[in-house]
Amino acid sequence: MNGVVHAINVSNGGVPKLARAAAWVDTNGVEGDRQRNLKFHGGPDRAVCLYSLPLIEALRAEGHPIAPGTAGENLTLDGIDWRGMQPGARLEIGDLRLELTSFTAPCKTIRHSFRDEDFTRISQKVHPGWSRLYARVLDPGRITAGAPAILLASP
């Protein structure tokens, strides 16, 4: 299934992550991005965090003040059926190849993106299908906003 990279988001730690036009992505994560708490974020199996633009738009329609990057995702994707985004699935963006490793547990750091600060709105355990996902980098590469994103395999 084909989609596009709507936004590449980075920060020097914390949220919101701000959009940039392009970035190098490797096993250390997205160029220019840093995580404050390495116990829960970053590392080879959590190098990249991904989220869905259509889900962000649906959450906004529910009254949540979420926007690309405010939930801490590095890549905001559009046009990919999020039901296929499961641990074990692979994604290709140019030369970059990712393997999804896990659903991302939300934490209070992103509470300001949600009405009544209810960050559990994107918890896989509470609302299946609404979660962000972590990915490991199989092949590093430079990516740009607007680049095609292809879901290669779903488990």
MIMARKOL-79086 format. One record per atom (N, C-alpha, C): residue number from 1; atom name; x, y, z. Coordinates in nm, 2 decimals. Layout:
N
+------+------+--------+--------+--------+
| resi | name |     px |     py |     pz |
+------+------+--------+--------+--------+
|  NUM |   CA |      X |      Y |      Z |
...
+------+------+--------+--------+--------+
***
This chain:
155
+------+------+--------+--------+--------+
| resi | name |     px |     py |     pz |
+------+------+--------+--------+--------+
|    1 |    N |   0.08 |  -0.12 |   0.00 |
|    1 |   CA |   0.00 |   0.00 |   0.00 |
|    1 |    C |   0.09 |   0.12 |   0.00 |
|    2 |    N |   0.06 |   0.22 |  -0.08 |
|    2 |   CA |   0.14 |   0.34 |  -0.10 |
|    2 |    C |   0.08 |   0.46 |  -0.03 |
|    3 |    N |   0.17 |   0.54 |   0.03 |
|    3 |   CA |   0.13 |   0.66 |   0.09 |
|    3 |    C |   0.24 |   0.76 |   0.07 |
|    4 |    N |   0.25 |   0.86 |   0.16 |
|    4 |   CA |   0.36 |   0.96 |   0.15 |
|    4 |    C |   0.40 |   1.00 |   0.29 |
|    5 |    N |   0.52 |   1.06 |   0.30 |
|    5 |   CA |   0.57 |   1.12 |   0.42 |
|    5 |    C |   0.51 |   1.26 |   0.43 |
|    6 |    N |   0.41 |   1.28 |   0.51 |
|    6 |   CA |   0.35 |   1.41 |   0.53 |
|    6 |    C |   0.45 |   1.51 |   0.60 |
|    7 |    N |   0.52 |   1.45 |   0.71 |
|    7 |   CA |   0.61 |   1.54 |   0.78 |
|    7 |    C |   0.72 |   1.46 |   0.84 |
|    8 |    N |   0.84 |   1.52 |   0.85 |
|    8 |   CA |   0.95 |   1.46 |   0.93 |
|    8 |    C |   0.96 |   1.55 |   1.05 |
|    9 |    N |   0.95 |   1.50 |   1.17 |
|    9 |   CA |   0.95 |   1.58 |   1.29 |
|    9 |    C |   1.06 |   1.54 |   1.39 |
|   10 |    N |   1.13 |   1.65 |   1.44 |
|   10 |   CA |   1.24 |   1.63 |   1.53 |
|   10 |    C |   1.24 |   1.73 |   1.64 |
|   11 |    N |   1.31 |   1.70 |   1.75 |
|   11 |   CA |   1.33 |   1.80 |   1.86 |
|   11 |    C |   1.46 |   1.77 |   1.93 |
|   12 |    N |   1.50 |   1.86 |   2.01 |
|   12 |   CA |   1.62 |   1.84 |   2.09 |
|   12 |    C |   1.58 |   1.77 |   2.23 |
|   13 |    N |   1.47 |   1.71 |   2.23 |
|   13 |   CA |   1.41 |   1.64 |   2.35 |
|   13 |    C |   1.28 |   1.69 |   2.38 |
|   14 |    N |   1.18 |   1.61 |   2.39 |
|   14 |   CA |   1.04 |   1.65 |   2.43 |
|   14 |    C |   0.96 |   1.68 |   2.31 |
|   15 |    N |   0.84 |   1.73 |   2.33 |
|   15 |   CA |   0.74 |   1.77 |   2.23 |
|   15 |    C |   0.71 |   1.92 |   2.24 |
|   16 |    N |   0.66 |   1.98 |   2.14 |
|   16 |   CA |   0.64 |   1.92 |   2.01 |
|   16 |    C |   0.77 |   1.89 |   1.93 |
|   17 |    N |   0.76 |   1.79 |   1.84 |
|   17 |   CA |   0.87 |   1.78 |   1.75 |
|   17 |    C |   0.83 |   1.86 |   1.63 |
|   18 |    N |   0.93 |   1.93 |   1.57 |
|   18 |   CA |   0.90 |   2.03 |   1.47 |
|   18 |    C |   0.94 |   1.98 |   1.33 |
|   19 |    N |   0.87 |   2.02 |   1.23 |
|   19 |   CA |   0.89 |   1.97 |   1.09 |
|   19 |    C |   1.02 |   2.02 |   1.03 |
|   20 |    N |   1.08 |   1.93 |   0.95 |
|   20 |   CA |   1.19 |   1.97 |   0.87 |
|   20 |    C |   1.17 |   1.91 |   0.73 |
|   21 |    N |   1.24 |   1.96 |   0.63 |
|   21 |   CA |   1.21 |   1.92 |   0.49 |
|   21 |    C |   1.28 |   1.78 |   0.46 |
|   22 |    N |   1.39 |   1.75 |   0.53 |
|   22 |   CA |   1.46 |   1.63 |   0.49 |
|   22 |    C |   1.54 |   1.59 |   0.62 |
|   23 |    N |   1.58 |   1.46 |   0.62 |
|   23 |   CA |   1.67 |   1.41 |   0.73 |
|   23 |    C |   1.73 |   1.27 |   0.69 |
|   24 |    N |   1.85 |   1.25 |   0.75 |
|   24 |   CA |   1.91 |   1.12 |   0.74 |
|   24 |    C |   1.85 |   1.03 |   0.85 |
|   25 |    N |   1.82 |   0.91 |   0.82 |
|   25 |   CA |   1.77 |   0.82 |   0.92 |
|   25 |    C |   1.86 |   0.69 |   0.92 |
|   26 |    N |   1.90 |   0.65 |   1.04 |
|   26 |   CA |   1.98 |   0.53 |   1.06 |
|   26 |    C |   1.95 |   0.46 |   1.19 |
|   27 |    N |   2.02 |   0.36 |   1.23 |
|   27 |   CA |   1.99 |   0.29 |   1.35 |
|   27 |    C |   1.99 |   0.37 |   1.47 |
|   28 |    N |   2.05 |   0.49 |   1.47 |
|   28 |   CA |   2.04 |   0.58 |   1.58 |
|   28 |    C |   1.92 |   0.67 |   1.59 |
|   29 |    N |   1.84 |   0.66 |   1.48 |
|   29 |   CA |   1.72 |   0.74 |   1.47 |
|   29 |    C |   1.72 |   0.85 |   1.36 |
|   30 |    N |   1.64 |   0.95 |   1.38 |
|   30 |   CA |   1.63 |   1.06 |   1.28 |
|   30 |    C |   1.73 |   1.17 |   1.31 |
|   31 |    N |   1.81 |   1.21 |   1.21 |
|   31 |   CA |   1.90 |   1.32 |   1.23 |
|   31 |    C |   1.83 |   1.44 |   1.29 |
|   32 |    N |   1.90 |   1.50 |   1.39 |
|   32 |   CA |   1.85 |   1.62 |   1.46 |
|   32 |    C |   1.75 |   1.59 |   1.57 |
|   33 |    N |   1.72 |   1.46 |   1.59 |
|   33 |   CA |   1.62 |   1.43 |   1.70 |
|   33 |    C |   1.69 |   1.37 |   1.82 |
|   34 |    N |   1.64 |   1.40 |   1.94 |
|   34 |   CA |   1.70 |   1.35 |   2.06 |
|   34 |    C |   1.58 |   1.32 |   2.16 |
|   35 |    N |   1.60 |   1.21 |   2.23 |
|   35 |   CA |   1.50 |   1.17 |   2.33 |
|   35 |    C |   1.56 |   1.20 |   2.47 |
|   36 |    N |   1.47 |   1.25 |   2.56 |
|   36 |   CA |   1.51 |   1.28 |   2.70 |
|   36 |    C |   1.52 |   1.16 |   2.78 |
|   37 |    N |   1.44 |   1.06 |   2.76 |
|   37 |   CA |   1.43 |   0.94 |   2.85 |
|   37 |    C |   1.46 |   0.82 |   2.76 |
|   38 |    N |   1.59 |   0.77 |   2.76 |
|   38 |   CA |   1.63 |   0.66 |   2.68 |
|   38 |    C |   1.58 |   0.53 |   2.74 |
|   39 |    N |   1.52 |   0.53 |   2.86 |
|   39 |   CA |   1.47 |   0.40 |   2.91 |
|   39 |    C |   1.34 |   0.36 |   2.83 |
|   40 |    N |   1.27 |   0.46 |   2.78 |
|   40 |   CA |   1.14 |   0.43 |   2.71 |
|   40 |    C |   1.15 |   0.47 |   2.56 |
|   41 |    N |   1.24 |   0.55 |   2.52 |
|   41 |   CA |   1.25 |   0.60 |   2.39 |
|   41 |    C |   1.39 |   0.58 |   2.33 |
|   42 |    N |   1.39 |   0.57 |   2.19 |
|   42 |   CA |   1.52 |   0.56 |   2.12 |
|   42 |    C |   1.57 |   0.42 |   2.13 |
|   43 |    N |   1.69 |   0.40 |   2.08 |
|   43 |   CA |   1.76 |   0.27 |   2.08 |
|   43 |    C |   1.72 |   0.20 |   1.95 |
|   44 |    N |   1.79 |   0.09 |   1.91 |
|   44 |   CA |   1.78 |   0.03 |   1.78 |
|   44 |    C |   1.64 |  -0.02 |   1.75 |
|   45 |    N |   1.56 |  -0.07 |   1.85 |
|   45 |   CA |   1.42 |  -0.12 |   1.82 |
|   45 |    C |   1.32 |  -0.01 |   1.83 |
|   46 |    N |   1.36 |   0.11 |   1.87 |
|   46 |   CA |   1.27 |   0.23 |   1.88 |
|   46 |    C |   1.33 |   0.35 |   1.81 |
|   47 |    N |   1.40 |   0.33 |   1.70 |
|   47 |   CA |   1.48 |   0.43 |   1.63 |
|   47 |    C |   1.39 |   0.54 |   1.57 |
|   48 |    N |   1.27 |   0.50 |   1.53 |
|   48 |   CA |   1.18 |   0.59 |   1.46 |
|   48 |    C |   1.04 |   0.57 |   1.51 |
|   49 |    N |   0.97 |   0.68 |   1.54 |
|   49 |   CA |   0.83 |   0.67 |   1.58 |
|   49 |    C |   0.74 |   0.72 |   1.47 |
|   50 |    N |   0.64 |   0.65 |   1.43 |
|   50 |   CA |   0.55 |   0.68 |   1.32 |
|   50 |    C |   0.41 |   0.70 |   1.36 |
|   51 |    N |   0.34 |   0.79 |   1.29 |
|   51 |   CA |   0.19 |   0.81 |   1.32 |
|   51 |    C |   0.12 |   0.85 |   1.19 |
|   52 |    N |  -0.01 |   0.84 |   1.19 |
|   52 |   CA |  -0.09 |   0.86 |   1.08 |
|   52 |    C |  -0.16 |   1.00 |   1.07 |
|   53 |    N |  -0.15 |   1.07 |   0.96 |
|   53 |   CA |  -0.21 |   1.20 |   0.94 |
|   53 |    C |  -0.37 |   1.18 |   0.95 |
|   54 |    N |  -0.43 |   1.08 |   0.88 |
|   54 |   CA |  -0.57 |   1.07 |   0.89 |
|   54 |    C |  -0.62 |   1.04 |   1.04 |
|   55 |    N |  -0.54 |   0.97 |   1.12 |
|   55 |   CA |  -0.58 |   0.96 |   1.26 |
|   55 |    C |  -0.57 |   1.09 |   1.34 |
|   56 |    N |  -0.46 |   1.17 |   1.31 |
|   56 |   CA |  -0.45 |   1.30 |   1.37 |
|   56 |    C |  -0.57 |   1.38 |   1.33 |
|   57 |    N |  -0.61 |   1.38 |   1.20 |
|   57 |   CA |  -0.73 |   1.46 |   1.16 |
|   57 |    C |  -0.85 |   1.41 |   1.23 |
|   58 |    N |  -0.87 |   1.28 |   1.25 |
|   58 |   CA |  -0.99 |   1.23 |   1.32 |
|   58 |    C |  -0.99 |   1.27 |   1.46 |
|   59 |    N |  -0.87 |   1.27 |   1.53 |
|   59 |   CA |  -0.86 |   1.32 |   1.66 |
|   59 |    C |  -0.89 |   1.46 |   1.68 |
|   60 |    N |  -0.85 |   1.54 |   1.58 |
|   60 |   CA |  -0.88 |   1.69 |   1.58 |
|   60 |    C |  -1.03 |   1.71 |   1.57 |
|   61 |    N |  -1.10 |   1.62 |   1.49 |
|   61 |   CA |  -1.24 |   1.63 |   1.47 |
|   61 |    C |  -1.32 |   1.60 |   1.60 |
|   62 |    N |  -1.25 |   1.52 |   1.69 |
|   62 |   CA |  -1.31 |   1.49 |   1.82 |
|   62 |    C |  -1.28 |   1.60 |   1.92 |
|   63 |    N |  -1.20 |   1.70 |   1.88 |
|   63 |   CA |  -1.18 |   1.82 |   1.97 |
|   63 |    C |  -1.04 |   1.81 |   2.03 |
|   64 |    N |  -0.95 |   1.72 |   2.00 |
|   64 |   CA |  -0.82 |   1.72 |   2.05 |
|   64 |    C |  -0.73 |   1.82 |   1.98 |
|   65 |    N |  -0.64 |   1.89 |   2.05 |
|   65 |   CA |  -0.55 |   1.99 |   1.99 |
|   65 |    C |  -0.43 |   1.93 |   1.93 |
|   66 |    N |  -0.43 |   1.81 |   1.88 |
|   66 |   CA |  -0.32 |   1.74 |   1.83 |
|   66 |    C |  -0.28 |   1.79 |   1.69 |
|   67 |    N |  -0.16 |   1.78 |   1.65 |
|   67 |   CA |  -0.11 |   1.82 |   1.52 |
|   67 |    C |   0.01 |   1.73 |   1.49 |
|   68 |    N |   0.06 |   1.73 |   1.36 |
|   68 |   CA |   0.18 |   1.65 |   1.33 |
|   68 |    C |   0.30 |   1.69 |   1.42 |
|   69 |    N |   0.36 |   1.59 |   1.48 |
|   69 |   CA |   0.47 |   1.62 |   1.57 |
|   69 |    C |   0.44 |   1.64 |   1.72 |
|   70 |    N |   0.32 |   1.68 |   1.75 |
|   70 |   CA |   0.29 |   1.70 |   1.89 |
|   70 |    C |   0.27 |   1.58 |   1.97 |
|   71 |    N |   0.25 |   1.46 |   1.91 |
|   71 |   CA |   0.24 |   1.34 |   1.98 |
|   71 |    C |   0.38 |   1.27 |   1.99 |
|   72 |    N |   0.48 |   1.34 |   1.94 |
|   72 |   CA |   0.62 |   1.29 |   1.95 |
|   72 |    C |   0.66 |   1.20 |   1.84 |
|   73 |    N |   0.58 |   1.19 |   1.73 |
|   73 |   CA |   0.62 |   1.10 |   1.62 |
|   73 |    C |   0.73 |   1.17 |   1.53 |
|   74 |    N |   0.82 |   1.09 |   1.48 |
|   74 |   CA |   0.92 |   1.14 |   1.39 |
|   74 |    C |   0.87 |   1.15 |   1.25 |
|   75 |    N |   0.79 |   1.05 |   1.20 |
|   75 |   CA |   0.73 |   1.05 |   1.07 |
|   75 |    C |   0.58 |   1.05 |   1.08 |
|   76 |    N |   0.52 |   1.15 |   1.02 |
|   76 |   CA |   0.37 |   1.15 |   1.00 |
|   76 |    C |   0.34 |   1.11 |   0.86 |
|   77 |    N |   0.27 |   1.00 |   0.85 |
|   77 |   CA |   0.24 |   0.94 |   0.72 |
|   77 |    C |   0.10 |   0.96 |   0.68 |
|   78 |    N |   0.08 |   0.98 |   0.55 |
|   78 |   CA |  -0.06 |   0.99 |   0.49 |
|   78 |    C |  -0.08 |   0.89 |   0.38 |
|   79 |    N |  -0.20 |   0.83 |   0.37 |
|   79 |   CA |  -0.23 |   0.74 |   0.26 |
|   79 |    C |  -0.21 |   0.60 |   0.29 |
|   80 |    N |  -0.16 |   0.56 |   0.41 |
|   80 |   CA |  -0.13 |   0.42 |   0.44 |
|   80 |    C |  -0.24 |   0.37 |   0.53 |
|   81 |    N |  -0.30 |   0.26 |   0.50 |
|   81 |   CA |  -0.41 |   0.20 |   0.58 |
|   81 |    C |  -0.34 |   0.16 |   0.71 |
|   82 |    N |  -0.38 |   0.23 |   0.82 |
|   82 |   CA |  -0.31 |   0.21 |   0.95 |
|   82 |    C |  -0.34 |   0.07 |   1.00 |
|   83 |    N |  -0.44 |   0.00 |   0.95 |
|   83 |   CA |  -0.47 |  -0.14 |   1.00 |
|   83 |    C |  -0.36 |  -0.23 |   0.96 |
|   84 |    N |  -0.29 |  -0.20 |   0.85 |
|   84 |   CA |  -0.17 |  -0.28 |   0.81 |
|   84 |    C |  -0.04 |  -0.25 |   0.88 |
|   85 |    N |  -0.04 |  -0.15 |   0.96 |
|   85 |   CA |   0.08 |  -0.11 |   1.03 |
|   85 |    C |   0.08 |  -0.18 |   1.16 |
|   86 |    N |   0.14 |  -0.30 |   1.16 |
|   86 |   CA |   0.15 |  -0.39 |   1.27 |
|   86 |    C |   0.29 |  -0.43 |   1.30 |
|   87 |    N |   0.33 |  -0.46 |   1.42 |
|   87 |   CA |   0.47 |  -0.51 |   1.44 |
|   87 |    C |   0.50 |  -0.62 |   1.35 |
|   88 |    N |   0.62 |  -0.61 |   1.29 |
|   88 |   CA |   0.66 |  -0.71 |   1.19 |
|   88 |    C |   0.65 |  -0.66 |   1.04 |
|   89 |    N |   0.56 |  -0.56 |   1.02 |
|   89 |   CA |   0.54 |  -0.51 |   0.89 |
|   89 |    C |   0.67 |  -0.43 |   0.85 |
|   90 |    N |   0.69 |  -0.41 |   0.72 |
|   90 |   CA |   0.81 |  -0.34 |   0.67 |
|   90 |    C |   0.76 |  -0.22 |   0.58 |
|   91 |    N |   0.83 |  -0.11 |   0.59 |
|   91 |   CA |   0.80 |   0.01 |   0.52 |
|   91 |    C |   0.92 |   0.06 |   0.45 |
|   92 |    N |   0.90 |   0.11 |   0.33 |
|   92 |   CA |   1.01 |   0.16 |   0.24 |
|   92 |    C |   0.98 |   0.31 |   0.21 |
|   93 |    N |   1.08 |   0.39 |   0.23 |
|   93 |   CA |   1.08 |   0.53 |   0.19 |
|   93 |    C |   1.21 |   0.56 |   0.12 |
|   94 |    N |   1.21 |   0.56 |  -0.01 |
|   94 |   CA |   1.33 |   0.58 |  -0.08 |
|   94 |    C |   1.42 |   0.46 |  -0.05 |
|   95 |    N |   1.55 |   0.49 |  -0.01 |
|   95 |   CA |   1.65 |   0.39 |   0.03 |
|   95 |    C |   1.62 |   0.34 |   0.17 |
|   96 |    N |   1.55 |   0.41 |   0.25 |
|   96 |   CA |   1.52 |   0.38 |   0.39 |
|   96 |    C |   1.42 |   0.26 |   0.39 |
|   97 |    N |   1.46 |   0.16 |   0.47 |
|   97 |   CA |   1.37 |   0.05 |   0.50 |
|   97 |    C |   1.36 |   0.03 |   0.65 |
|   98 |    N |   1.23 |   0.02 |   0.69 |
|   98 |   CA |   1.20 |   0.01 |   0.83 |
|   98 |    C |   1.12 |  -0.12 |   0.86 |
|   99 |    N |   1.14 |  -0.17 |   0.98 |
|   99 |   CA |   1.06 |  -0.28 |   1.03 |
|   99 |    C |   0.99 |  -0.24 |   1.15 |
|  100 |    N |   0.86 |  -0.24 |   1.16 |
|  100 |   CA |   0.78 |  -0.20 |   1.27 |
|  100 |    C |   0.81 |  -0.30 |   1.39 |
|  101 |    N |   0.83 |  -0.25 |   1.50 |
|  101 |   CA |   0.87 |  -0.34 |   1.62 |
|  101 |    C |   0.77 |  -0.35 |   1.73 |
|  102 |    N |   0.70 |  -0.24 |   1.75 |
|  102 |   CA |   0.60 |  -0.24 |   1.86 |
|  102 |    C |   0.51 |  -0.12 |   1.85 |
|  103 |    N |   0.39 |  -0.13 |   1.92 |
|  103 |   CA |   0.30 |  -0.02 |   1.94 |
|  103 |    C |   0.37 |   0.07 |   2.05 |
|  104 |    N |   0.35 |   0.20 |   2.04 |
|  104 |   CA |   0.41 |   0.29 |   2.13 |
|  104 |    C |   0.32 |   0.33 |   2.24 |
|  105 |    N |   0.35 |   0.30 |   2.36 |
|  105 |   CA |   0.27 |   0.34 |   2.48 |
|  105 |    C |   0.28 |   0.49 |   2.50 |
|  106 |    N |   0.16 |   0.56 |   2.50 |
|  106 |   CA |   0.17 |   0.70 |   2.53 |
|  106 |    C |   0.20 |   0.73 |   2.67 |
|  107 |    N |   0.26 |   0.85 |   2.69 |
|  107 |   CA |   0.29 |   0.90 |   2.83 |
|  107 |    C |   0.25 |   1.04 |   2.85 |
|  108 |    N |   0.25 |   1.09 |   2.97 |
|  108 |   CA |   0.20 |   1.22 |   3.00 |
|  108 |    C |   0.27 |   1.33 |   2.93 |
|  109 |    N |   0.39 |   1.31 |   2.87 |
|  109 |   CA |   0.46 |   1.41 |   2.80 |
|  109 |    C |   0.37 |   1.47 |   2.69 |
|  110 |    N |   0.29 |   1.39 |   2.63 |
|  110 |   CA |   0.21 |   1.43 |   2.51 |
|  110 |    C |   0.06 |   1.47 |   2.55 |
|  111 |    N |   0.04 |   1.48 |   2.68 |
|  111 |   CA |  -0.10 |   1.51 |   2.73 |
|  111 |    C |  -0.16 |   1.64 |   2.67 |
|  112 |    N |  -0.08 |   1.74 |   2.64 |
|  112 |   CA |  -0.13 |   1.86 |   2.59 |
|  112 |    C |  -0.19 |   1.85 |   2.45 |
|  113 |    N |  -0.17 |   1.74 |   2.38 |
|  113 |   CA |  -0.23 |   1.71 |   2.25 |
|  113 |    C |  -0.37 |   1.66 |   2.26 |
|  114 |    N |  -0.42 |   1.64 |   2.38 |
|  114 |   CA |  -0.55 |   1.57 |   2.40 |
|  114 |    C |  -0.64 |   1.65 |   2.49 |
|  115 |    N |  -0.77 |   1.65 |   2.45 |
|  115 |   CA |  -0.87 |   1.71 |   2.53 |
|  115 |    C |  -0.87 |   1.65 |   2.67 |
|  116 |    N |  -0.88 |   1.73 |   2.77 |
|  116 |   CA |  -0.88 |   1.68 |   2.91 |
|  116 |    C |  -0.75 |   1.61 |   2.94 |
|  117 |    N |  -0.64 |   1.63 |   2.86 |
|  117 |   CA |  -0.51 |   1.57 |   2.87 |
|  117 |    C |  -0.52 |   1.42 |   2.88 |
|  118 |    N |  -0.62 |   1.36 |   2.81 |
|  118 |   CA |  -0.64 |   1.21 |   2.81 |
|  118 |    C |  -0.55 |   1.15 |   2.70 |
|  119 |    N |  -0.42 |   1.14 |   2.73 |
|  119 |   CA |  -0.33 |   1.08 |   2.63 |
|  119 |    C |  -0.35 |   0.93 |   2.60 |
|  120 |    N |  -0.43 |   0.87 |   2.69 |
|  120 |   CA |  -0.46 |   0.73 |   2.66 |
|  120 |    C |  -0.55 |   0.71 |   2.54 |
|  121 |    N |  -0.60 |   0.82 |   2.48 |
|  121 |   CA |  -0.68 |   0.81 |   2.36 |
|  121 |    C |  -0.60 |   0.74 |   2.25 |
|  122 |    N |  -0.47 |   0.74 |   2.25 |
|  122 |   CA |  -0.39 |   0.67 |   2.15 |
|  122 |    C |  -0.32 |   0.55 |   2.20 |
|  123 |    N |  -0.37 |   0.50 |   2.31 |
|  123 |   CA |  -0.31 |   0.37 |   2.37 |
|  123 |    C |  -0.37 |   0.25 |   2.29 |
|  124 |    N |  -0.28 |   0.17 |   2.24 |
|  124 |   CA |  -0.32 |   0.05 |   2.17 |
|  124 |    C |  -0.41 |  -0.04 |   2.26 |
|  125 |    N |  -0.38 |  -0.04 |   2.39 |
|  125 |   CA |  -0.45 |  -0.13 |   2.49 |
|  125 |    C |  -0.60 |  -0.07 |   2.51 |
|  126 |    N |  -0.61 |   0.06 |   2.51 |
|  126 |   CA |  -0.74 |   0.12 |   2.54 |
|  126 |    C |  -0.82 |   0.14 |   2.41 |
|  127 |    N |  -0.75 |   0.18 |   2.30 |
|  127 |   CA |  -0.82 |   0.21 |   2.18 |
|  127 |    C |  -0.74 |   0.15 |   2.06 |
|  128 |    N |  -0.76 |   0.02 |   2.04 |
|  128 |   CA |  -0.68 |  -0.05 |   1.94 |
|  128 |    C |  -0.69 |   0.02 |   1.80 |
|  129 |    N |  -0.58 |   0.02 |   1.73 |
|  129 |   CA |  -0.58 |   0.09 |   1.60 |
|  129 |    C |  -0.55 |   0.23 |   1.60 |
|  130 |    N |  -0.53 |   0.30 |   1.71 |
|  130 |   CA |  -0.51 |   0.44 |   1.72 |
|  130 |    C |  -0.37 |   0.47 |   1.77 |
|  131 |    N |  -0.29 |   0.37 |   1.79 |
|  131 |   CA |  -0.15 |   0.39 |   1.84 |
|  131 |    C |  -0.05 |   0.43 |   1.74 |
|  132 |    N |   0.05 |   0.50 |   1.79 |
|  132 |   CA |   0.18 |   0.52 |   1.71 |
|  132 |    C |   0.25 |   0.39 |   1.71 |
|  133 |    N |   0.35 |   0.38 |   1.63 |
|  133 |   CA |   0.44 |   0.26 |   1.62 |
|  133 |    C |   0.59 |   0.30 |   1.62 |
|  134 |    N |   0.67 |   0.21 |   1.68 |
|  134 |   CA |   0.81 |   0.22 |   1.67 |
|  134 |    C |   0.86 |   0.13 |   1.56 |
|  135 |    N |   0.98 |   0.17 |   1.51 |
|  135 |   CA |   1.04 |   0.09 |   1.40 |
|  135 |    C |   1.19 |   0.09 |   1.42 |
|  136 |    N |   1.25 |  -0.02 |   1.37 |
|  136 |   CA |   1.40 |  -0.03 |   1.36 |
|  136 |    C |   1.43 |   0.00 |   1.22 |
|  137 |    N |   1.56 |   0.04 |   1.20 |
|  137 |   CA |   1.61 |   0.07 |   1.06 |
|  137 |    C |   1.68 |  -0.05 |   1.01 |
|  138 |    N |   1.63 |  -0.10 |   0.90 |
|  138 |   CA |   1.70 |  -0.21 |   0.83 |
|  138 |    C |   1.80 |  -0.16 |   0.73 |
|  139 |    N |   1.77 |  -0.06 |   0.66 |
|  139 |   CA |   1.86 |   0.00 |   0.57 |
|  139 |    C |   1.85 |   0.15 |   0.58 |
|  140 |    N |   1.96 |   0.22 |   0.62 |
|  140 |   CA |   1.95 |   0.37 |   0.64 |
|  140 |    C |   1.93 |   0.44 |   0.51 |
|  141 |    N |   1.89 |   0.57 |   0.52 |
|  141 |   CA |   1.87 |   0.65 |   0.40 |
|  141 |    C |   1.83 |   0.79 |   0.43 |
|  142 |    N |   1.84 |   0.88 |   0.33 |
|  142 |   CA |   1.79 |   1.02 |   0.35 |
|  142 |    C |   1.65 |   1.02 |   0.29 |
|  143 |    N |   1.56 |   1.09 |   0.37 |
|  143 |   CA |   1.42 |   1.10 |   0.33 |
|  143 |    C |   1.38 |   1.24 |   0.32 |
|  144 |    N |   1.28 |   1.27 |   0.25 |
|  144 |   CA |   1.22 |   1.41 |   0.23 |
|  144 |    C |   1.07 |   1.40 |   0.26 |
|  145 |    N |   1.02 |   1.51 |   0.31 |
|  145 |   CA |   0.88 |   1.53 |   0.32 |
|  145 |    C |   0.82 |   1.52 |   0.18 |
|  146 |    N |   0.71 |   1.45 |   0.16 |
|  146 |   CA |   0.65 |   1.43 |   0.03 |
|  146 |    C |   0.69 |   1.30 |  -0.04 |
|  147 |    N |   0.79 |   1.24 |   0.02 |
|  147 |   CA |   0.84 |   1.11 |  -0.05 |
|  147 |    C |   0.74 |   1.00 |  -0.04 |
|  148 |    N |   0.74 |   0.91 |  -0.14 |
|  148 |   CA |   0.65 |   0.80 |  -0.13 |
|  148 |    C |   0.69 |   0.70 |  -0.01 |
|  149 |    N |   0.59 |   0.65 |   0.05 |
|  149 |   CA |   0.61 |   0.56 |   0.16 |
|  149 |    C |   0.53 |   0.43 |   0.12 |
|  150 |    N |   0.59 |   0.32 |   0.12 |
|  150 |   CA |   0.53 |   0.19 |   0.07 |
|  150 |    C |   0.53 |   0.09 |   0.18 |
|  151 |    N |   0.41 |   0.04 |   0.22 |
|  151 |   CA |   0.40 |  -0.07 |   0.31 |
|  151 |    C |   0.43 |  -0.20 |   0.23 |
|  152 |    N |   0.54 |  -0.26 |   0.26 |
|  152 |   CA |   0.59 |  -0.38 |   0.19 |
|  152 |    C |   0.53 |  -0.51 |   0.23 |
|  153 |    N |   0.52 |  -0.53 |   0.36 |
|  153 |   CA |   0.48 |  -0.65 |   0.41 |
|  153 |    C |   0.41 |  -0.63 |   0.54 |
|  154 |    N |   0.30 |  -0.70 |   0.56 |
|  154 |   CA |   0.23 |  -0.70 |   0.69 |
|  154 |    C |   0.22 |  -0.84 |   0.74 |
|  155 |    N |   0.25 |  -0.86 |   0.87 |
|  155 |   CA |   0.25 |  -1.00 |   0.92 |
|  155 |    C |   0.12 |  -1.07 |   0.92 |
+------+------+--------+--------+--------+
***
